[in-house]
Amino acid sequence: MERQHPDLGENRRRVVVIGGGIAGSLVAKSLQFSADVTLIDPKEYFEITWASLRAMVEPNFGERSVINHRDYLVNGRVVTSAAINITDTEVLTAEGHLIVYDYLVIATGHMDPVPKTRTERLNLYQTENEKIKSAHSILIVGGGPSGVELAGEVAVDFPDKKVTLVHRGSRLLEFIGPKAADKTLNWLKSKNIEVKLEQSVDLNSVSDESKIYQTSAGENIKADCHFLCTGTPIGSAWLKNTILKDNLDIRGSLMVDENLRVKGRRNIFAIGDITNIPEIKQGYLAQKHALVAAKNLKIVMDGKEGSKMDTYRTGSVMAIVSLGRRDAVAQLPFATTIGCLPGLIKSRDLFVGKVRKQLGLEPDIVHA
Protein backbone atom coordinates (compact mmCIF):
# COMPACT_ATOMS: atom_id res chain seq x y z
CA MET A 1 0.00 0.00 0.00
CA GLU A 2 1.15 3.51 -0.78
CA ARG A 3 0.68 6.00 2.05
CA GLN A 4 0.18 9.59 0.91
CA HIS A 5 1.13 12.46 3.23
CA PRO A 6 0.06 15.72 1.62
CA ASP A 7 2.55 18.58 1.85
CA LEU A 8 1.19 20.65 4.70
CA GLY A 9 3.11 23.79 3.79
CA GLU A 10 2.35 26.51 6.47
CA ASN A 11 1.04 23.80 8.84
CA ARG A 12 -2.24 23.61 6.99
CA ARG A 13 -4.64 20.90 8.07
CA ARG A 14 -5.27 17.90 5.84
CA VAL A 15 -8.91 17.64 4.75
CA VAL A 16 -10.03 14.61 2.76
CA VAL A 17 -13.39 14.76 0.99
CA ILE A 18 -14.87 11.44 -0.17
CA GLY A 19 -17.37 11.91 -3.00
CA GLY A 20 -17.35 14.48 -5.79
CA GLY A 21 -21.07 15.11 -6.21
CA ILE A 22 -23.09 18.22 -5.44
CA ALA A 23 -22.03 18.47 -1.78
CA GLY A 24 -18.50 17.06 -1.99
CA SER A 25 -17.38 19.24 -4.88
CA LEU A 26 -18.61 22.43 -3.21
CA VAL A 27 -17.03 21.73 0.19
CA ALA A 28 -13.72 20.85 -1.50
CA LYS A 29 -13.81 24.04 -3.56
CA SER A 30 -14.73 26.11 -0.51
CA LEU A 31 -11.80 24.80 1.57
CA GLN A 32 -9.04 24.58 -1.02
CA PHE A 33 -7.29 27.78 0.10
CA SER A 34 -7.84 27.14 3.82
CA ALA A 35 -6.57 23.57 4.05
CA ASP A 36 -4.66 20.91 2.20
CA VAL A 37 -7.61 19.35 0.36
CA THR A 38 -7.76 15.92 -1.27
CA LEU A 39 -10.91 14.92 -3.14
CA ILE A 40 -11.50 11.18 -3.62
CA ASP A 41 -14.00 10.24 -6.30
CA PRO A 42 -14.34 7.25 -8.67
CA LYS A 43 -14.89 9.62 -11.59
CA GLU A 44 -12.79 12.51 -12.89
CA TYR A 45 -15.64 14.99 -13.04
CA PHE A 46 -18.50 16.63 -11.20
CA GLU A 47 -21.92 16.29 -12.81
CA ILE A 48 -24.91 18.54 -12.19
CA THR A 49 -27.12 15.49 -11.92
CA TRP A 50 -30.52 17.11 -12.37
CA ALA A 51 -29.32 18.47 -15.75
CA SER A 52 -28.53 15.00 -17.09
CA LEU A 53 -32.06 14.48 -18.41
CA ARG A 54 -31.83 17.63 -20.54
CA ALA A 55 -28.50 16.38 -21.88
CA MET A 56 -30.23 13.20 -23.05
CA VAL A 57 -32.41 15.19 -25.46
CA GLU A 58 -29.77 17.89 -26.10
CA PRO A 59 -26.30 16.33 -25.72
CA ASN A 60 -24.48 19.68 -26.04
CA PHE A 61 -26.11 20.76 -22.78
CA GLY A 62 -23.75 18.34 -21.02
CA GLU A 63 -20.75 20.42 -22.08
CA ARG A 64 -21.66 22.86 -19.30
CA SER A 65 -23.11 20.45 -16.75
CA VAL A 66 -20.23 17.95 -16.69
CA ILE A 67 -17.14 19.59 -15.17
CA ASN A 68 -13.71 18.08 -14.60
CA HIS A 69 -12.83 18.25 -10.89
CA ARG A 70 -9.52 19.90 -11.74
CA ASP A 71 -11.32 22.84 -13.37
CA TYR A 72 -12.63 24.14 -10.05
CA LEU A 73 -10.27 22.41 -7.59
CA VAL A 74 -7.23 24.41 -8.63
CA ASN A 75 -5.46 24.27 -5.25
CA GLY A 76 -6.13 20.69 -4.18
CA ARG A 77 -5.50 17.18 -5.38
CA VAL A 78 -7.90 14.71 -6.97
CA VAL A 79 -7.61 10.96 -6.41
CA THR A 80 -9.69 9.11 -8.99
CA SER A 81 -10.68 6.02 -7.08
CA ALA A 82 -13.34 4.66 -4.76
CA ALA A 83 -12.82 4.78 -1.00
CA ILE A 84 -13.14 1.30 0.51
CA ASN A 85 -12.17 1.78 4.16
CA ILE A 86 -11.36 4.43 6.74
CA THR A 87 -9.52 4.46 10.04
CA ASP A 88 -9.24 7.23 12.61
CA THR A 89 -6.47 8.83 10.55
CA GLU A 90 -6.50 7.39 7.01
CA VAL A 91 -8.64 6.57 3.99
CA LEU A 92 -7.91 3.46 1.94
CA THR A 93 -8.78 3.57 -1.78
CA ALA A 94 -9.55 0.70 -4.15
CA GLU A 95 -6.13 1.23 -5.77
CA GLY A 96 -4.39 0.66 -2.44
CA HIS A 97 -3.54 4.27 -1.60
CA LEU A 98 -3.66 5.28 2.07
CA ILE A 99 -4.47 8.97 2.38
CA VAL A 100 -3.84 10.61 5.74
CA TYR A 101 -6.36 13.11 7.07
CA ASP A 102 -6.86 15.46 9.99
CA TYR A 103 -10.48 16.08 9.01
CA LEU A 104 -12.73 13.91 6.88
CA VAL A 105 -15.89 14.79 4.95
CA ILE A 106 -18.06 11.94 3.66
CA ALA A 107 -20.29 12.91 0.75
CA THR A 108 -20.85 9.70 -1.21
CA GLY A 109 -24.56 10.32 -1.81
CA HIS A 110 -26.28 7.58 -3.77
CA MET A 111 -24.78 4.74 -5.78
CA ASP A 112 -25.13 5.83 -9.39
CA PRO A 113 -22.85 3.94 -11.79
CA VAL A 114 -21.48 6.37 -14.37
CA PRO A 115 -18.40 6.41 -16.62
CA LYS A 116 -14.99 7.39 -15.25
CA THR A 117 -14.09 10.22 -17.62
CA ARG A 118 -15.89 13.35 -18.77
CA THR A 119 -15.50 12.33 -22.41
CA GLU A 120 -17.12 8.97 -21.73
CA ARG A 121 -19.99 10.66 -19.91
CA LEU A 122 -20.62 13.07 -22.80
CA ASN A 123 -20.48 10.17 -25.25
CA LEU A 124 -23.10 8.36 -23.17
CA TYR A 125 -25.43 11.36 -23.50
CA GLN A 126 -24.95 11.14 -27.26
CA THR A 127 -25.77 7.43 -27.23
CA GLU A 128 -28.92 8.01 -25.16
CA ASN A 129 -29.95 10.83 -27.49
CA GLU A 130 -29.60 8.58 -30.53
CA LYS A 131 -31.63 5.93 -28.73
CA ILE A 132 -34.44 8.44 -28.18
CA LYS A 133 -34.33 9.85 -31.71
CA SER A 134 -34.42 6.43 -33.36
CA ALA A 135 -37.37 5.18 -31.28
CA HIS A 136 -41.03 5.61 -32.21
CA SER A 137 -42.21 4.53 -28.74
CA ILE A 138 -40.47 4.93 -25.38
CA LEU A 139 -41.15 3.34 -21.99
CA ILE A 140 -40.10 5.21 -18.84
CA VAL A 141 -40.11 3.17 -15.64
CA GLY A 142 -40.43 5.27 -12.48
CA GLY A 143 -42.64 8.25 -11.66
CA GLY A 144 -40.35 10.13 -9.31
CA PRO A 145 -38.64 13.39 -10.31
CA SER A 146 -36.25 11.72 -12.78
CA GLY A 147 -38.95 9.80 -14.61
CA VAL A 148 -41.30 12.77 -14.75
CA GLU A 149 -38.58 15.16 -15.92
CA LEU A 150 -37.38 12.75 -18.61
CA ALA A 151 -40.95 12.31 -19.83
CA GLY A 152 -41.32 16.09 -19.98
CA GLU A 153 -38.06 16.55 -21.86
CA VAL A 154 -38.97 13.91 -24.46
CA ALA A 155 -42.55 15.15 -24.86
CA VAL A 156 -41.44 18.72 -25.52
CA ASP A 157 -38.44 18.04 -27.77
CA PHE A 158 -39.91 15.01 -29.56
CA PRO A 159 -43.71 15.45 -29.53
CA ASP A 160 -44.16 12.74 -32.16
CA LYS A 161 -42.84 10.01 -29.83
CA LYS A 162 -45.26 7.71 -28.06
CA VAL A 163 -44.24 7.88 -24.39
CA THR A 164 -45.55 5.59 -21.64
CA LEU A 165 -44.63 6.12 -17.99
CA VAL A 166 -45.17 3.30 -15.49
CA HIS A 167 -44.97 3.91 -11.75
CA ARG A 168 -45.52 1.43 -8.92
CA GLY A 169 -46.88 4.09 -6.56
CA SER A 170 -50.44 5.34 -6.32
CA ARG A 171 -49.39 8.81 -7.51
CA LEU A 172 -46.47 10.54 -9.15
CA LEU A 173 -43.79 12.51 -7.27
CA GLU A 174 -44.49 10.90 -3.92
CA PHE A 175 -41.74 12.94 -2.27
CA ILE A 176 -43.96 16.03 -2.42
CA GLY A 177 -47.66 16.68 -1.94
CA PRO A 178 -50.66 15.26 -3.83
CA LYS A 179 -51.60 18.62 -5.37
CA ALA A 180 -48.29 18.75 -7.20
CA ALA A 181 -48.73 15.13 -8.28
CA ASP A 182 -52.23 15.77 -9.66
CA LYS A 183 -51.13 18.86 -11.58
CA THR A 184 -48.17 16.96 -13.01
CA LEU A 185 -50.34 14.03 -14.09
CA ASN A 186 -52.68 16.40 -15.92
CA TRP A 187 -49.74 18.12 -17.62
CA LEU A 188 -48.28 14.80 -18.80
CA LYS A 189 -51.65 13.69 -20.15
CA SER A 190 -51.96 16.99 -22.01
CA LYS A 191 -48.73 16.05 -23.81
CA ASN A 192 -50.22 12.66 -24.78
CA ILE A 193 -48.06 10.73 -22.33
CA GLU A 194 -49.75 7.58 -21.09
CA VAL A 195 -49.31 7.14 -17.34
CA LYS A 196 -49.90 3.80 -15.63
CA LEU A 197 -49.92 3.93 -11.81
CA GLU A 198 -49.69 1.11 -9.26
CA GLN A 199 -47.89 -1.11 -11.73
CA SER A 200 -44.35 -2.33 -12.21
CA VAL A 201 -42.57 -3.67 -15.30
CA ASP A 202 -40.62 -6.87 -15.70
CA LEU A 203 -37.70 -5.60 -17.77
CA ASN A 204 -36.41 -9.14 -18.20
CA SER A 205 -39.58 -10.24 -19.96
CA VAL A 206 -38.98 -8.27 -23.16
CA SER A 207 -37.19 -9.69 -26.17
CA ASP A 208 -35.36 -7.70 -28.82
CA GLU A 209 -37.74 -9.07 -31.41
CA SER A 210 -41.09 -8.43 -29.74
CA LYS A 211 -40.30 -5.17 -27.92
CA ILE A 212 -43.32 -5.86 -25.72
CA TYR A 213 -43.04 -5.23 -21.96
CA GLN A 214 -45.44 -6.81 -19.48
CA THR A 215 -46.64 -4.97 -16.38
CA SER A 216 -47.56 -6.46 -13.02
CA ALA A 217 -51.23 -5.93 -13.94
CA GLY A 218 -50.82 -8.15 -16.99
CA GLU A 219 -50.86 -5.28 -19.49
CA ASN A 220 -48.59 -5.32 -22.52
CA ILE A 221 -46.70 -2.20 -23.55
CA LYS A 222 -45.01 -2.01 -26.94
CA ALA A 223 -41.91 0.20 -26.84
CA ASP A 224 -38.78 0.43 -28.95
CA CYS A 225 -36.66 1.21 -25.88
CA HIS A 226 -36.93 1.90 -22.16
CA PHE A 227 -35.30 4.09 -19.53
CA LEU A 228 -35.14 3.03 -15.89
CA CYS A 229 -35.68 6.04 -13.62
CA THR A 230 -36.09 4.44 -10.22
CA GLY A 231 -34.16 5.30 -7.07
CA THR A 232 -30.60 4.21 -6.39
CA PRO A 233 -29.20 2.92 -3.06
CA ILE A 234 -27.48 5.20 -0.56
CA GLY A 235 -23.72 5.13 -1.13
CA SER A 236 -22.84 3.82 2.32
CA ALA A 237 -22.40 0.06 1.87
CA TRP A 238 -18.61 0.52 1.96
CA LEU A 239 -18.87 1.98 5.48
CA LYS A 240 -20.42 -1.13 7.05
CA ASN A 241 -17.04 -2.63 7.96
CA THR A 242 -15.33 0.61 8.99
CA ILE A 243 -15.01 2.61 12.20
CA LEU A 244 -18.33 4.25 11.29
CA LYS A 245 -20.37 1.04 11.10
CA ASP A 246 -22.20 1.95 14.31
CA ASN A 247 -22.97 5.44 13.00
CA LEU A 248 -25.25 4.12 10.26
CA ASP A 249 -28.98 4.04 10.90
CA ILE A 250 -31.30 1.25 9.77
CA ARG A 251 -31.55 2.76 6.25
CA GLY A 252 -27.79 3.04 5.88
CA SER A 253 -27.67 6.81 6.40
CA LEU A 254 -24.93 8.42 8.47
CA MET A 255 -26.23 9.95 11.68
CA VAL A 256 -25.07 13.55 12.07
CA ASP A 257 -25.44 16.26 14.69
CA GLU A 258 -26.66 19.82 14.14
CA ASN A 259 -23.18 20.89 13.00
CA LEU A 260 -23.09 18.08 10.39
CA ARG A 261 -20.45 16.12 12.25
CA VAL A 262 -20.95 12.38 12.41
CA LYS A 263 -22.38 11.81 15.88
CA GLY A 264 -19.63 11.11 18.39
CA ARG A 265 -16.86 12.12 15.97
CA ARG A 266 -15.00 15.39 16.40
CA ASN A 267 -13.21 15.45 13.05
CA ILE A 268 -15.53 13.58 10.68
CA PHE A 269 -18.36 15.35 8.87
CA ALA A 270 -21.06 13.98 6.56
CA ILE A 271 -23.06 15.98 4.03
CA GLY A 272 -25.56 15.48 1.25
CA ASP A 273 -27.84 12.52 0.58
CA ILE A 274 -25.87 10.14 2.81
CA THR A 275 -26.99 11.92 6.00
CA ASN A 276 -29.98 10.97 8.15
CA ILE A 277 -31.36 14.52 8.14
CA PRO A 278 -35.16 14.21 7.81
CA GLU A 279 -35.70 16.20 4.62
CA ILE A 280 -36.20 15.67 0.91
CA LYS A 281 -32.89 14.78 -0.72
CA GLN A 282 -32.34 17.64 -3.17
CA GLY A 283 -29.34 19.29 -4.76
CA TYR A 284 -29.85 22.76 -3.31
CA LEU A 285 -30.04 21.28 0.20
CA ALA A 286 -26.82 19.33 -0.39
CA GLN A 287 -25.22 22.66 -1.34
CA LYS A 288 -26.43 24.15 1.95
CA HIS A 289 -24.87 21.20 3.81
CA ALA A 290 -21.56 21.86 2.07
CA LEU A 291 -21.49 25.53 3.04
CA VAL A 292 -22.35 24.79 6.69
CA ALA A 293 -19.70 22.06 6.90
CA ALA A 294 -17.08 24.29 5.22
CA LYS A 295 -17.74 27.09 7.70
CA ASN A 296 -17.53 24.74 10.68
CA LEU A 297 -14.35 23.10 9.40
CA LYS A 298 -12.70 26.50 9.11
CA ILE A 299 -13.68 27.22 12.72
CA VAL A 300 -12.25 23.98 14.11
CA MET A 301 -9.11 24.16 11.94
CA ASP A 302 -8.45 27.65 13.30
CA GLY A 303 -8.62 26.26 16.83
CA LYS A 304 -11.78 28.23 17.58
CA GLU A 305 -13.97 25.27 18.40
CA GLY A 306 -15.33 27.12 21.40
CA SER A 307 -16.79 29.67 18.98
CA LYS A 308 -20.33 29.45 17.80
CA MET A 309 -20.43 26.79 15.10
CA ASP A 310 -22.96 27.03 12.31
CA THR A 311 -26.09 24.94 12.78
CA TYR A 312 -27.94 23.23 9.95
CA ARG A 313 -31.69 23.58 10.26
CA THR A 314 -34.31 21.99 8.04
CA GLY A 315 -36.90 24.24 6.45
CA SER A 316 -40.28 24.01 4.75
CA VAL A 317 -40.67 21.47 1.98
CA MET A 318 -39.94 23.17 -1.33
CA ALA A 319 -39.33 21.54 -4.69
CA ILE A 320 -39.40 22.41 -8.38
CA VAL A 321 -39.68 19.67 -10.99
CA SER A 322 -39.04 20.80 -14.55
CA LEU A 323 -41.45 19.81 -17.31
CA GLY A 324 -39.55 20.38 -20.53
CA ARG A 325 -37.92 23.70 -21.41
CA ARG A 326 -40.65 26.14 -20.37
CA ASP A 327 -42.87 24.60 -17.70
CA ALA A 328 -42.37 23.24 -14.20
CA VAL A 329 -44.38 22.20 -11.17
CA ALA A 330 -43.43 23.87 -7.91
CA GLN A 331 -44.35 23.07 -4.35
CA LEU A 332 -43.61 26.16 -2.30
CA PRO A 333 -44.31 26.86 1.39
CA PHE A 334 -47.32 28.99 0.45
CA ALA A 335 -48.66 27.39 -2.75
CA THR A 336 -48.43 24.66 -5.36
CA THR A 337 -48.28 25.89 -8.94
CA ILE A 338 -47.54 24.61 -12.44
CA GLY A 339 -46.72 26.25 -15.75
CA CYS A 340 -44.31 28.78 -17.19
CA LEU A 341 -43.92 30.85 -13.99
CA PRO A 342 -42.09 28.14 -12.01
CA GLY A 343 -40.53 27.16 -15.33
CA LEU A 344 -38.86 30.57 -15.49
CA ILE A 345 -37.11 29.75 -12.21
CA LYS A 346 -35.66 26.38 -13.21
CA SER A 347 -36.51 24.89 -16.58
CA ARG A 348 -34.64 27.11 -19.02
CA ASP A 349 -31.13 26.63 -17.64
CA LEU A 350 -31.75 24.13 -14.80
CA PHE A 351 -29.53 26.25 -12.51
CA VAL A 352 -26.44 25.14 -14.45
CA GLY A 353 -25.03 28.65 -14.78
CA LYS A 354 -25.65 29.31 -11.09
CA VAL A 355 -23.85 26.12 -10.02
CA ARG A 356 -20.91 26.86 -12.31
CA LYS A 357 -20.57 30.34 -10.80
CA GLN A 358 -20.70 28.82 -7.30
CA LEU A 359 -17.70 26.68 -8.28
CA GLY A 360 -15.83 29.75 -9.51
CA LEU A 361 -16.38 29.01 -13.21
CA GLU A 362 -17.84 31.09 -16.00
CA PRO A 363 -21.53 30.19 -16.38
CA ASP A 364 -21.39 29.83 -20.17
CA ILE A 365 -17.78 28.91 -20.92
CA VAL A 366 -16.80 25.27 -21.28
CA HIS A 367 -13.45 24.07 -19.93
CA ALA A 368 -12.59 20.90 -21.80
C-alpha positions, 0 to 999 in steps of 0.5 A: 500500500502507498501512504500519501502524506500531503505537503502541509506547507504553512502547517495547513490541516489535511482535509479529505473529501470522499465523494465528488457530487453536489455536496462534496465538490462544493465543500472541497472548492470552498476549503481549497485555500484554507486547508490541504484538500484531497478529493477522492471520487471514482470519476474525474468529473462533477456532474450537475445530476438534475441536468442530465435528463436535458443532456439526453435530449440535447447532448451539447447541454452536457458540455456545461453540466459535466465539469472536470474536478480539476477545473474548479479544484485548482489548489487541491488534489484529486484521487480518482478512485473509490474509497473502501475503508477508513480508520481514525487517521487514514482513507484506503482507496480501491487502488491501495492508496492510504491517504492521511487526514486530519479532518474527513468529509463523507459525501458519497450520496447515492450509488449511481454507476457512471463512466470514469471520464468526462468524455465517456460521460458526454459520449453516453449522452450522445448514445442516449440521445440517438436511442431516443431519436431512433425510437417511435415509442419509449417506456419510462419506468419510475414516476419520481422526479427523474422519470417525470422530468425525462418524460417532460423533456422527451414530450417537448423536444420530440412530440411525435414520440409515443411515451408511456410512464409506469410507476408502482406508486399510487401517484407521481412525485411521492416525495412532495404533496398530492396537489403537485402530483395531480397537476403533473399528471394532468400536464403529462396527459396533455402532452399525450403521455400515457401514465400507468400507476400502481404497476411495475414492469418486468424488464427481463420479460422483453425480447429484442424481437417483440419489444413488448413489456409486461406490467404487473397488472398483466398489461402489454406495452409495446416500446422500442426502448426503455429508460429506468428512472427508479431510485438508487441505493445510498452510497454507504455500503462501503462503510459497514465494515469501517469505524463508522459502522455503528454510525449508520442508521437502519436505512444506511444513512450516516447519523449527524449532529446539528453541525453536520459532524458524524455523531460522536466524531469530532473530526468527521463530517457527513453531508448530502444525501448520505446523511440521516437529516429528515428532509427531501434529498435535493441538490440545493439542500446538499449545497447548503450542507456543504457551506455549513460544513465548510464554515464549521471546518474552518472554525475547528481548523483555526482552533476556535472550536469554542466559537459558535459553530454554524447549525444546519436547520431543516426548512419548509418542503420546497421543490421544483420539478421541470417539465420540458424547457418552459414549464415546471411544477413547484411546491412552495411553502405557500402554494403549489403551482404549475406552468411557465412561472415556475418554469422561469425559475428552473426549466430554461437553464436548470440552474447550471449557470448558477452552479458553475458560478458557485464553483468559480467558473464562468456560467457559459464557458466550457473548460474541456 
